[in-house]
Amino acid sequence: MIRQSFHQELAQLEQELIRMGALVEDQLRRAVRSLTDRNITLARQVIEEDDRVDAMEMDIERRCLTLLALQQPLASDLRVVSTALKIITDLERMADHASDIAKVTVRLNQEPLIKPLVDIPEMARIASSMVRLALNAYIHRSIEEAMTMIRLDDDVDHLYARVFRELLDIMRTRPDTVAQGTYLLFVANYIERVADHATNLGEWVIYMVTGQRKELND
């Protein structure tokens, strides 16, 4: 009966974690859309929802600690709970980066963009898909799905390097673009960091399944 209760609580915890991850994935997409569409209203919605993610993190953390304190899980179950604690930390940081991107939208205040945004939205699309794939790996306990983070993280890194070079070239030749160019570099960096956190999720899934840590972004 105790084990049955534990697994019921664990299933509920995992459902809350998936909901948190879906919200974070959506926040990133909407944050970048607010920038490409110059939509300050949408940006402010993303910023306000950061508190919701924080509350979800605290609730899941409380659930995890309660399970650890009262249920005395076996080694494999202990890894599942400890992995959840690690994952929600990465998800919360991703939400912070989405909020940071939205703040750039507000800061630029519908100022005309110095270049069409092509690579930054593509970076965000890949990073969002990484979050979704990592959560699927968590649900399925799939090492193979977790390993897909390696290639996708490399794709984001290559796009980031291109954005960095292009923006730097623009700022060198047009000093009046330095302020906005710097903000756009921040945005690209925030997305690159989201991809890194998604890669961390893959690493935590592998740990949960095997009991061993494997670095995916060496």
Secondary structure, 3 states (H helix, E strand, C coil): CHHHHHHHHHHHHHHHHHHHHHHHHHHHHHHHHHHHCCCHHHHHHHHHHHHHHHHHHHHHHHHHHHHHHHHCCCHHHHHHHHHHHHHHHHHHHHHHHHHHHHHHHHHHCCCCCCCCCCHHHHHHHHHHHHHHHHHHHHHHCCHHHHHHHHHHHHHHHHHHHHHHHHHHHHHHHCHHHHHHHHHHHHHHHHHHHHHHHHHHHHHHHHHHHHCCCCCCCC
